[in-house]
């Protein structure tokens, strides 16, 4: 990287693997590489020879620059632009620029929602904590109470009462 990366925060834009380092010596550990998921935040990124060294979740890691450089962007950076080709009616071709998809991290949804809210979640009690569900066309959107998982459950008649079968 032409600019200094020291002290900056970066976001991982695709999954990559990195080696955890011994916090005292900085030598890679013998354990298998750790998968850094999409959206992972890297702190204290610095270049050392052919690797980036950084902290992830408070622990030191390293990854080859050739792998990590195309898979990270400065945190808070504007989304990258991607070119898209659109055909016009007269047979000509016009190039337009559209934004690339960006991950959106949502805060957990509260179990109690105002009565006038357009999209309403209802709580379903379970043996492992609460889950939330919302009635949508063709079924239900089901979300964990912490907001970490979301799924669509087909149920055109909205007959599911929230309970398991057995």
N, C-alpha and C positions, 0 to 999 in steps of 0.2 A: 504494500500500500504506500502510496506516495506521502500521505499525511500520517502524522503520528496517531496511533490508536490508544496510547496509554491513557488510562483513566476514563475512557469513553465506554458507554454501554452499547451493546449490539444485540440485535434480535436475529435468531436463526430462522431462515426462510424455507428450509427443507431439512428433513432429518439427516443428521450426520453422526458419525461415531467419533468419540474422543477418548483418549487415555487419561485416567486419573493419575495424579502425581502425588508422591510422598510430600506432605506439607512442610517437612523440615529440610529435606535434601533436594526436592524438585525433580527427583528421578521417577520415571514412569513405573507404576506398580505392575505386578505380574497378572493382575486380574483381567478378565476380558474387557474390551472397550465398552464404554457406556454410550447408549444411544441418546443423543440430544434431540428432543422432539421439536417439531415445528413450533415456533413462537418462544422457544427457550431464550432467557435473557442471560447474556454473558457480560461479566464485569471485569474491569482491569485488563482489557485485552492488550497484549503487547507482542511484538514480533521478536523472535529469537531464531536466527538462522533460517531454517526452512519450515518452522512451526509457529503457530500462534499459541501463546500461553495465556490462560485466563482463569477466572473463577466462575463456577456455575453452582448455584445453591450453596455458596460458601466454601466450596472445595476446589482445589487447584486441578486444572486439566490442561492438556495440550492436544493439538490437532494439526496435521499438515496444512500449510497455507494453500496448497493446490486444491484441497478438499473444502476447507472452511471459507476461503475468500469468496467464491461464488454463492455460498450458502448463508451469508450474513449481510445485514444492513444496519446502519446506525439507528439506534432507537430514537423514535420521534421523527424519522425522515419521512418525506412525502412518498407516497407509493410510486413505484416505477411505472413508466408509461409503456404500453405495448401498442404496436401498429396493427390495425385491422383493415382489411380491404372490403369495401362496400361497392356493389355494382349499382350503377344508375340506370334509369329507364332507357336512355338513348344508347345503351351498349357500352358506354365509356366506363372507366374504372376510376374511382376517387379513393384516395387513401385518407383515412381519418384516424385520429389517435383516441384510444379509450384507456381508461384506467385498468390496471391489472387487479385481480381479486386480492383483498387484504383480509387477514384474519381479524375477527371482531371478538374481543373478550368481553363477555357480559357479566355484570355483577349478579349474584344469586337473586332470584326472584322471591320476594316475600310471600309467605303462605297466605297472608291476609291482603286482599286487594280491594281498593275502593269500589263501591257499588257502581259508580259511573264509568269505570274503566272499560275501554272497548274490547280488550283482550283479557279474559279472566282465567286465572288458574285456580283450581280447587285442590285441597290437600287430601291425599289418600294415605291412611295410616298403614304402616307395615311393621313387621317384626324387626326390621333393621333400620328404623328411622322413617321419616316421611318422604313421600314422593309427591310430585305435583302433576296434575293432568289438566288439559284444556281441550274443550270440544271444538273440533275443526271439521270442515267438510270432509266426509268420508271416514272419520275416525277420531282418534285422540292424539295429541302431542303429550308425551310423558317425559318428565324431567326429574332428575334426582333433586332432593331438597337442597343440596349444596350448589346446584346449577352446573355440575360438571359433566352431565350426560343428558342427551336429548334423543328421543326415538319417536317414530310415528307408529301407532297401532291401528291397523285398519279395522273399522267397526262402523259400517255405513248407518246402522240403526241406532248407534250410541247405546247399545244394550249392556256394555260392560259396566258393572257396578264397582269396580276397583278391587274386587276380591279374586283370589286364585281359585282354581277349580277344585283342588283337593288339598 
